[in-house]
Amino acid sequence: MIRIKICGITNVADALAAIDAGANLLGFNFYAKSRRHISEEDAAKIRPRLPKKVEAVGIFVNAPPADASALCKALKLDVAQLHGDESPETVAQVARSLPVWKVFRVESDFHLGTLDEYPRASAFLFDAAHTGQYGGTGRITDWDVARRAALKHRIILAGGLNIENVAAAVRIVRPYAVDVASGVESRPGKKDHGRILEFIQEVRRGERK
């Protein structure tokens, strides 16, 4: 079963709506420049409300490895998602304490051999490339590159997914997981609960075909 991550959670109501709709993972963005940034204090209020079956993912952009690891430990996060320009050494350092997803901003000329340079990453998240932005752009990732990567690696597909296209993305790519933020929002940082439910239903519909 393809796992579903609702990213950019900023409040308890959105977290619980995502869980009720069937999300498997919730993403908490600790990158200060993100429009979906959440403080450690606010994340600490949400984390205890998550059932064991739902994993909490911390998103970091070029954070010092020790800082990312410490915050993950303090909040009992399940996964660290490294969304910046982190080196294989940084990934390996954080991976000593919990699973790490390494994010790549992917265009059609992305070299899949790059993934082999990160042996300590437990999965790779493919997001759309956009100069100066680390995710949340609403732009679509190159699905063909993702499809080829998914034949060999555990791929989380992100970038421009929404109710209208996620079923097709699932059929084409067959990823390990899908990740959505802006595609289920009424505004940055505020989720549309109806769209979350529809998105998850569309993932399952695409999975069946």
Backbone as JSON, one array per atom type, in Angstrom:
{
  "sequence": "MIRIKICGITNVADALAAIDAGANLLGFNFYAKSRRHISEEDAAKIRPRLPKKVEAVGIFVNAPPADASALCKALKLDVAQLHGDESPETVAQVARSLPVWKVFRVESDFHLGTLDEYPRASAFLFDAAHTGQYGGTGRITDWDVARRAALKHRIILAGGLNIENVAAAVRIVRPYAVDVASGVESRPGKKDHGRILEFIQEVRRGERK",
  "N": [[0.83, -1.2, 0.0], [0.57, 2.17, -0.88], [2.04, 4.77, 0.89], [0.88, 7.73, 2.55], [1.65, 11.05, 2.94], [0.9, 13.95, 4.66], [1.98, 17.09, 4.49], [3.51, 19.93, 6.15], [2.05, 20.48, 8.44], [0.52, 22.53, 10.84], [-1.13, 22.85, 13.0], [-3.32, 21.45, 15.55], [-5.93, 20.74, 14.73], [-5.76, 20.35, 11.94], [-3.95, 18.25, 11.88], [-5.39, 16.17, 13.15], [-7.53, 15.92, 11.39], [-6.24, 15.0, 9.09], [-5.32, 12.53, 10.01], [-7.76, 11.23, 10.56], [-8.7, 11.04, 7.98], [-7.06, 9.17, 6.88], [-4.29, 9.41, 6.58], [-0.87, 8.37, 6.62], [1.48, 9.49, 7.43], [2.68, 12.5, 8.93], [3.94, 15.71, 8.26], [6.22, 17.99, 9.71], [7.39, 21.16, 9.49], [10.4, 22.57, 10.06], [11.89, 24.57, 9.0], [12.79, 27.83, 9.02], [12.2, 29.77, 7.08], [10.09, 28.82, 5.67], [6.69, 28.94, 4.55], [5.11, 27.31, 5.91], [6.13, 26.9, 8.36], [6.72, 25.56, 11.59], [6.99, 25.95, 15.09], [9.16, 24.44, 17.54], [7.88, 24.3, 19.97], [5.12, 24.43, 19.32], [4.88, 22.16, 17.75], [5.37, 20.27, 19.67], [3.02, 20.24, 21.04], [1.31, 18.98, 19.35], [2.43, 16.49, 18.7], [2.0, 14.43, 20.78], [-0.61, 13.78, 20.27], [-0.78, 12.12, 18.14], [-1.57, 8.93, 16.87], [0.04, 5.69, 17.29], [0.25, 4.43, 14.84], [0.59, 6.4, 12.99], [3.18, 8.19, 11.58], [5.56, 10.69, 12.53], [7.18, 13.23, 10.82], [10.07, 15.15, 10.62], [10.98, 18.13, 9.03], [13.86, 19.5, 7.64], [16.15, 22.03, 6.57], [19.25, 22.28, 5.49], [20.17, 22.26, 8.12], [22.29, 22.17, 11.04], [23.61, 18.96, 11.67], [23.63, 17.95, 14.33], [21.77, 19.58, 15.59], [19.4, 18.99, 14.21], [19.12, 16.28, 14.86], [18.88, 16.42, 17.64], [16.48, 17.84, 17.97], [14.68, 16.07, 16.78], [14.89, 13.94, 18.57], [13.96, 15.14, 20.93], [11.27, 15.62, 20.31], [10.41, 13.13, 19.72], [10.33, 12.23, 17.06], [9.76, 10.29, 14.07], [11.05, 10.17, 11.64], [13.62, 11.93, 9.88], [13.53, 14.42, 7.53], [15.56, 15.57, 5.14], [15.87, 18.42, 3.48], [17.45, 20.11, 2.1], [20.66, 21.01, 0.89], [22.17, 18.89, 1.71], [25.03, 16.87, 2.45], [26.26, 13.5, 1.69], [27.62, 12.74, 3.99], [26.44, 14.27, 6.01], [23.83, 13.22, 5.96], [24.43, 10.61, 6.77], [25.31, 11.11, 9.35], [23.03, 12.08, 10.71], [21.44, 9.86, 10.37], [22.34, 8.08, 12.22], [20.75, 8.18, 14.42], [18.04, 8.08, 13.69], [15.72, 7.13, 11.01], [16.39, 8.55, 7.77], [15.17, 10.65, 5.24], [16.25, 11.7, 2.18], [15.98, 14.58, 0.27], [15.52, 15.5, -3.12], [15.58, 17.95, -5.65], [14.07, 17.66, -8.58], [14.66, 17.52, -12.05], [14.24, 16.84, -15.61], [16.77, 16.07, -16.41], [17.97, 14.94, -14.24], [20.41, 13.0, -12.61], [20.27, 9.7, -11.93], [22.17, 8.17, -10.7], [23.12, 9.68, -8.64], [21.7, 9.05, -6.37], [22.87, 6.78, -5.37], [24.99, 7.72, -3.97], [24.18, 8.21, -1.47], [23.97, 6.12, 0.69], [23.04, 5.77, 3.28], [20.55, 6.88, 3.46], [17.15, 6.18, 4.01], [15.07, 6.48, 2.29], [14.14, 8.33, -0.68], [13.02, 11.53, -1.41], [11.36, 13.0, -4.05], [11.12, 16.14, -5.31], [9.81, 19.08, -6.96], [11.95, 21.04, -9.03], [13.01, 24.29, -8.3], [14.47, 27.33, -8.46], [15.93, 28.72, -5.6], [13.93, 27.96, -3.83], [12.9, 25.66, -1.36], [10.99, 23.3, -1.72], [7.32, 23.0, -1.51], [6.37, 24.45, -3.68], [4.36, 23.93, -5.46], [4.82, 23.1, -8.0], [5.13, 20.6, -10.57], [6.82, 17.53, -10.28], [9.2, 15.72, -12.33], [7.72, 13.02, -13.56], [8.54, 10.78, -15.04], [11.26, 10.45, -14.51], [11.04, 9.93, -11.79], [9.59, 7.53, -11.91], [11.46, 5.77, -13.07], [13.41, 5.82, -11.11], [12.02, 4.66, -9.01], [12.0, 2.0, -9.61], [14.22, 0.9, -8.49], [14.75, 2.14, -6.09], [13.43, 3.33, -2.92], [11.0, 5.55, -3.29], [9.6, 8.68, -2.55], [7.06, 10.53, -3.77], [6.65, 13.89, -4.48], [5.69, 17.33, -5.04], [3.67, 19.38, -6.6], [1.41, 17.74, -6.49], [-2.06, 16.95, -6.43], [-5.67, 16.76, -5.99], [-6.61, 16.38, -8.55], [-4.57, 15.2, -10.06], [-3.2, 13.16, -8.71], [-3.96, 10.44, -8.75], [-3.24, 9.63, -11.33], [-0.48, 10.06, -11.15], [0.25, 8.14, -9.26], [-0.36, 5.78, -10.64], [1.49, 5.9, -12.73], [4.07, 6.26, -11.6], [4.26, 4.57, -9.34], [5.11, 4.89, -6.57], [6.8, 4.59, -3.35], [5.66, 6.23, -1.48], [3.45, 9.1, -1.33], [3.5, 12.67, -1.2], [2.05, 15.59, 0.02], [1.39, 19.08, 0.2], [0.75, 21.99, -0.48], [-1.25, 21.25, -2.24], [-3.49, 20.49, -0.81], [-4.47, 22.62, 0.58], [-6.13, 25.53, 1.95], [-4.97, 27.89, 2.31], [-1.49, 28.84, 2.61], [-0.16, 26.75, 5.04], [-2.6, 26.2, 6.2], [-4.84, 23.65, 6.19], [-7.26, 22.25, 3.95], [-9.79, 20.39, 4.95], [-11.63, 18.8, 3.62], [-10.41, 18.5, 1.12], [-8.15, 17.08, 1.82], [-9.26, 14.57, 2.46], [-10.39, 13.88, -0.04], [-8.07, 13.78, -1.58], [-6.67, 11.6, -0.47], [-8.49, 9.58, -1.04], [-8.28, 9.59, -3.82], [-5.64, 8.76, -4.16], [-5.85, 6.1, -3.34], [-7.64, 5.19, -5.26], [-6.1, 5.44, -7.6], [-4.17, 3.61, -6.98], [-5.47, 1.18, -7.13], [-5.78, 0.77, -9.82]],
  "CA": [[0.0, 0.0, 0.0], [1.31, 3.42, -0.95], [1.87, 5.58, 2.09], [0.45, 9.1, 2.24], [2.15, 12.05, 3.89], [0.36, 15.3, 4.61], [3.11, 17.87, 4.97], [3.25, 21.31, 6.52], [1.04, 20.56, 9.52], [0.83, 23.64, 11.75], [-2.09, 22.95, 14.11], [-3.91, 20.18, 15.97], [-7.13, 20.42, 13.94], [-5.34, 19.8, 10.65], [-3.33, 16.95, 12.14], [-6.42, 15.18, 13.43], [-8.31, 15.71, 10.16], [-5.43, 14.16, 8.22], [-5.33, 11.18, 10.59], [-9.1, 10.68, 10.35], [-8.87, 10.78, 6.55], [-6.27, 7.99, 6.53], [-2.88, 9.69, 6.34], [0.08, 7.52, 7.32], [2.6, 10.31, 7.92], [2.46, 13.94, 9.0], [5.2, 16.43, 8.18], [6.35, 19.22, 10.49], [8.46, 21.89, 8.81], [11.15, 23.41, 11.0], [12.68, 25.54, 8.23], [12.24, 29.12, 9.44], [11.74, 30.57, 5.94], [8.93, 28.19, 5.04], [5.36, 29.48, 4.88], [4.45, 26.31, 6.75], [7.02, 26.69, 9.5], [6.14, 25.34, 12.91], [7.99, 26.01, 16.15], [9.28, 23.22, 18.33], [6.85, 24.35, 21.03], [3.81, 24.08, 18.76], [4.95, 20.75, 17.34], [5.32, 19.46, 20.89], [1.61, 20.14, 21.45], [0.63, 18.09, 18.41], [3.04, 15.15, 18.64], [1.37, 13.42, 21.63], [-1.96, 13.47, 19.79], [-0.71, 11.21, 17.0], [-1.55, 7.5, 17.22], [1.3, 5.02, 16.95], [0.26, 4.02, 13.43], [0.91, 7.58, 12.17], [4.55, 8.61, 11.85], [5.84, 12.13, 12.5], [8.38, 13.51, 10.02], [10.6, 16.5, 10.79], [11.6, 18.65, 7.8], [14.98, 20.4, 7.92], [16.86, 22.53, 5.39], [20.64, 22.66, 5.78], [20.34, 22.43, 9.56], [23.4, 21.39, 11.6], [23.14, 17.61, 11.98], [23.39, 17.77, 15.76], [20.53, 20.29, 15.93], [18.28, 18.21, 13.68], [19.01, 15.05, 15.64], [18.41, 16.76, 18.98], [15.06, 18.19, 17.91], [13.95, 14.83, 16.53], [14.86, 13.18, 19.82], [13.11, 15.83, 21.9], [9.86, 15.49, 19.92], [10.16, 11.72, 19.41], [9.96, 12.11, 15.66], [10.07, 8.98, 13.51], [11.88, 10.33, 10.44], [14.14, 13.26, 9.56], [13.52, 14.68, 6.09], [16.57, 16.6, 4.89], [15.3, 19.02, 2.29], [18.36, 21.13, 1.56], [21.79, 20.58, 0.06], [22.97, 18.09, 2.65], [25.98, 15.93, 1.89], [26.11, 12.13, 2.18], [28.14, 12.67, 5.36], [25.4, 14.82, 6.9], [22.77, 12.21, 6.03], [24.92, 9.5, 7.58], [25.39, 11.53, 10.74], [21.66, 12.11, 11.27], [20.91, 8.5, 10.29], [22.77, 7.31, 13.39], [19.74, 8.23, 15.48], [16.7, 7.78, 13.16], [15.71, 7.06, 9.54], [16.52, 9.82, 7.07], [14.76, 10.79, 3.85], [16.97, 12.78, 1.5], [15.16, 15.21, -0.77], [16.17, 16.04, -4.32], [14.74, 18.75, -6.54], [14.32, 16.84, -9.77], [14.27, 17.88, -13.41], [14.36, 15.71, -16.53], [18.18, 15.66, -16.57], [18.5, 14.47, -12.96], [21.2, 11.77, -12.75], [19.82, 8.76, -10.9], [23.32, 7.67, -9.98], [23.31, 10.5, -7.45], [21.08, 8.39, -5.22], [23.8, 5.78, -4.83], [25.96, 8.4, -3.13], [23.55, 8.39, -0.16], [23.56, 4.78, 1.11], [22.39, 5.77, 4.6], [19.17, 7.36, 3.36], [16.19, 5.07, 3.95], [14.19, 6.77, 1.16], [14.44, 9.59, -1.37], [11.84, 12.3, -1.78], [11.55, 13.77, -5.28], [10.31, 17.35, -5.35], [10.04, 19.85, -8.18], [13.06, 21.99, -8.98], [12.68, 25.72, -8.45], [15.6, 28.06, -7.89], [15.71, 29.54, -4.42], [12.87, 27.46, -2.95], [13.06, 24.29, -0.9], [9.7, 22.64, -1.57], [6.11, 23.78, -1.35], [6.22, 25.36, -4.81], [3.2, 23.59, -6.26], [5.25, 22.67, -9.33], [5.1, 19.15, -10.73], [8.09, 16.82, -10.46], [9.25, 14.89, -13.53], [7.24, 11.7, -13.17], [9.27, 9.72, -15.7], [12.48, 10.25, -13.72], [10.61, 9.28, -10.55], [9.21, 6.16, -12.24], [12.67, 4.99, -13.26], [14.06, 5.7, -9.8], [11.22, 3.78, -8.15], [12.28, 0.6, -9.94], [15.36, 0.44, -7.71], [14.83, 2.81, -4.79], [12.2, 3.72, -2.22], [10.79, 6.94, -3.72], [8.44, 9.44, -2.11], [6.77, 11.5, -4.82], [6.06, 15.15, -4.06], [5.78, 18.33, -6.09], [2.51, 19.69, -7.43], [0.33, 16.74, -6.43], [-3.36, 17.45, -5.96], [-6.78, 15.83, -6.21], [-6.81, 16.17, -9.98], [-3.51, 14.45, -10.76], [-2.45, 12.19, -7.91], [-4.25, 9.07, -9.18], [-2.38, 9.37, -12.49], [0.9, 9.98, -10.66], [0.41, 6.85, -8.6], [-0.36, 4.73, -11.68], [2.68, 6.01, -13.56], [5.32, 6.18, -10.83], [4.23, 3.5, -8.34], [6.08, 5.25, -5.53], [6.65, 4.08, -1.99], [4.75, 7.14, -0.78], [3.2, 10.4, -1.94], [3.62, 13.75, -0.23], [1.31, 16.77, -0.45], [1.26, 20.23, 1.12], [-0.08, 23.05, -1.06], [-2.38, 20.68, -2.97], [-4.66, 20.27, 0.05], [-4.55, 23.8, 1.46], [-6.96, 26.7, 1.63], [-3.92, 28.92, 2.25], [-0.27, 28.22, 3.14], [-0.18, 26.42, 6.46], [-3.95, 25.84, 6.67], [-5.34, 22.58, 5.34], [-8.67, 22.09, 3.63], [-10.02, 19.03, 5.41], [-12.31, 18.07, 2.55], [-9.45, 18.17, 0.07], [-7.3, 16.0, 2.33], [-9.99, 13.31, 2.3], [-10.47, 13.58, -1.47], [-6.72, 13.43, -2.04], [-6.38, 10.23, -0.04], [-9.35, 8.7, -1.83], [-7.73, 9.51, -5.17], [-4.45, 7.9, -4.1], [-6.3, 4.71, -3.28], [-8.24, 4.87, -6.56], [-5.01, 5.22, -8.53], [-3.47, 2.39, -6.56], [-6.25, 0.02, -7.54], [-5.81, 0.63, -11.28]],
  "C": [[0.87, 1.25, 0.0], [1.0, 4.26, 0.28], [1.59, 7.03, 1.7], [0.9, 10.04, 3.35], [1.49, 13.39, 3.62], [1.4, 16.2, 5.27], [2.71, 19.31, 5.28], [2.14, 21.45, 7.54], [1.45, 21.64, 10.51], [-0.11, 23.71, 12.96], [-2.74, 21.6, 14.36], [-5.08, 19.79, 15.08], [-6.75, 19.8, 12.6], [-4.71, 18.42, 10.82], [-4.39, 15.87, 12.34], [-7.28, 14.89, 12.21], [-7.55, 14.8, 9.2], [-5.42, 12.71, 8.7], [-6.67, 10.51, 10.33], [-9.32, 10.29, 8.89], [-8.05, 9.59, 6.08], [-4.82, 8.25, 6.2], [-2.0, 8.76, 7.18], [1.21, 8.3, 7.99], [2.18, 11.77, 7.93], [3.82, 14.63, 9.03], [5.17, 17.74, 8.93], [7.6, 19.96, 10.0], [9.15, 22.85, 9.77], [12.08, 24.41, 10.29], [12.05, 26.92, 8.42], [11.68, 29.94, 8.29], [10.52, 29.99, 5.24], [7.63, 28.88, 5.46], [4.57, 28.51, 5.74], [5.31, 25.97, 7.97], [6.22, 26.47, 10.78], [7.26, 25.37, 13.94], [8.06, 24.66, 16.87], [8.19, 23.16, 19.4], [5.48, 23.93, 20.5], [3.79, 22.63, 18.31], [4.83, 19.83, 18.54], [3.89, 19.3, 21.4], [0.85, 19.14, 20.57], [1.13, 16.66, 18.51], [2.36, 14.12, 19.54], [-0.03, 13.0, 21.17], [-1.96, 12.45, 18.65], [-0.74, 9.76, 17.47], [-0.27, 6.85, 16.73], [1.39, 4.66, 15.47], [0.61, 5.18, 12.48], [2.29, 8.09, 12.56], [4.7, 10.12, 11.7], [7.18, 12.36, 11.82], [8.81, 14.95, 10.24], [11.32, 16.95, 9.53], [12.64, 19.69, 8.17], [15.65, 20.81, 6.61], [18.23, 23.03, 5.83], [20.86, 22.97, 7.27], [21.59, 21.68, 10.02], [22.9, 20.02, 12.02], [22.81, 17.4, 13.46], [22.08, 18.43, 16.18], [19.32, 19.5, 15.45], [18.06, 16.95, 14.52], [18.44, 15.33, 17.03], [16.92, 17.09, 18.98], [14.2, 16.95, 17.66], [13.82, 13.99, 17.79], [13.91, 13.81, 20.82], [11.62, 15.64, 21.6], [9.45, 14.06, 19.6], [9.65, 11.56, 17.98], [10.45, 10.77, 15.1], [11.05, 9.05, 12.34], [12.38, 11.77, 10.36], [14.19, 13.39, 8.03], [14.47, 15.85, 5.83], [16.34, 17.18, 3.5], [16.22, 20.06, 1.63], [19.43, 20.54, 0.67], [22.75, 19.71, 0.87], [23.84, 17.07, 1.92], [25.67, 14.51, 2.36], [26.6, 11.98, 3.62], [27.13, 13.19, 6.36], [24.26, 13.82, 7.07], [23.2, 11.06, 6.93], [24.96, 9.86, 9.06], [24.02, 11.54, 11.4], [21.09, 10.7, 11.33], [21.39, 7.61, 11.43], [21.66, 7.21, 14.43], [18.32, 7.93, 15.0], [16.75, 7.71, 11.64], [15.73, 8.46, 8.92], [15.99, 9.69, 5.64], [15.56, 11.95, 3.26], [16.14, 13.28, 0.33], [16.03, 15.69, -1.92], [15.14, 16.82, -5.13], [15.05, 18.3, -7.96], [13.79, 17.49, -11.05], [14.57, 16.7, -14.33], [15.79, 15.21, -16.68], [18.8, 15.19, -15.26], [19.2, 13.11, -13.14], [20.88, 10.82, -11.61], [20.98, 8.15, -10.12], [23.63, 8.45, -8.72], [22.77, 9.8, -6.21], [22.02, 7.39, -4.57], [24.87, 6.4, -3.93], [25.44, 8.57, -1.69], [23.06, 7.04, 0.39], [22.85, 4.74, 2.46], [20.97, 6.33, 4.59], [18.23, 6.17, 3.25], [15.18, 5.26, 2.82], [14.62, 8.09, 0.54], [13.13, 10.26, -1.75], [12.18, 13.15, -3.0], [10.57, 14.93, -5.28], [10.62, 18.08, -6.65], [11.18, 20.83, -7.98], [12.54, 23.41, -9.18], [13.75, 26.51, -7.72], [15.19, 28.9, -6.69], [14.63, 29.05, -3.49], [13.13, 25.99, -2.63], [11.68, 23.69, -0.64], [8.53, 23.6, -1.44], [5.83, 24.74, -2.49], [4.94, 25.12, -5.59], [3.54, 23.14, -7.67], [5.35, 21.15, -9.38], [6.5, 18.6, -10.98], [8.04, 16.01, -11.75], [8.9, 13.45, -13.16], [8.02, 10.57, -13.83], [10.58, 9.41, -14.96], [12.13, 9.51, -12.43], [10.25, 7.81, -10.8], [10.44, 5.27, -12.38], [13.41, 4.79, -11.93], [13.34, 4.7, -8.91], [11.41, 2.3, -8.47], [13.37, 0.02, -9.04], [15.37, 0.98, -6.29], [13.44, 3.06, -4.19], [12.0, 5.22, -2.47], [9.5, 7.49, -3.14], [8.21, 10.54, -3.14], [6.07, 12.72, -4.24], [6.09, 16.09, -5.25], [4.53, 18.44, -6.93], [1.4, 18.66, -7.43], [-0.94, 17.37, -5.87], [-4.44, 16.42, -6.28], [-6.9, 15.44, -7.67], [-5.77, 15.25, -10.61], [-2.88, 13.31, -9.99], [-2.74, 10.74, -8.31], [-3.39, 8.69, -10.38], [-0.92, 9.22, -12.07], [1.18, 8.63, -10.03], [0.49, 5.73, -9.63], [0.95, 4.72, -12.46], [3.95, 5.68, -12.78], [5.38, 4.95, -9.94], [5.24, 3.77, -7.23], [5.84, 4.5, -4.22], [5.63, 4.91, -1.22], [4.52, 8.37, -1.65], [3.16, 11.44, -0.83], [2.92, 14.98, -0.78], [1.29, 17.84, 0.63], [0.29, 21.22, 0.5], [-1.33, 22.5, -1.75], [-3.62, 20.41, -2.14], [-4.85, 21.44, 1.03], [-5.57, 24.82, 0.98], [-6.08, 27.94, 1.58], [-2.67, 28.29, 2.85], [-0.33, 27.99, 4.65], [-1.54, 26.07, 7.02], [-4.55, 24.84, 5.69], [-6.84, 22.69, 5.13], [-9.01, 20.63, 3.92], [-10.74, 18.19, 4.37], [-11.37, 17.64, 1.46], [-8.48, 17.09, 0.54], [-7.98, 14.65, 2.1], [-10.08, 12.92, 0.82], [-9.12, 13.14, -2.02], [-6.41, 11.98, -1.7], [-7.24, 9.23, -0.8], [-8.82, 8.52, -3.25], [-6.45, 8.68, -5.21], [-4.87, 6.44, -4.14], [-6.94, 4.28, -4.6], [-7.13, 4.59, -7.58], [-4.25, 3.95, -8.24], [-4.16, 1.13, -7.05], [-6.18, -0.25, -9.05], [-4.45, 0.15, -11.8]]
}
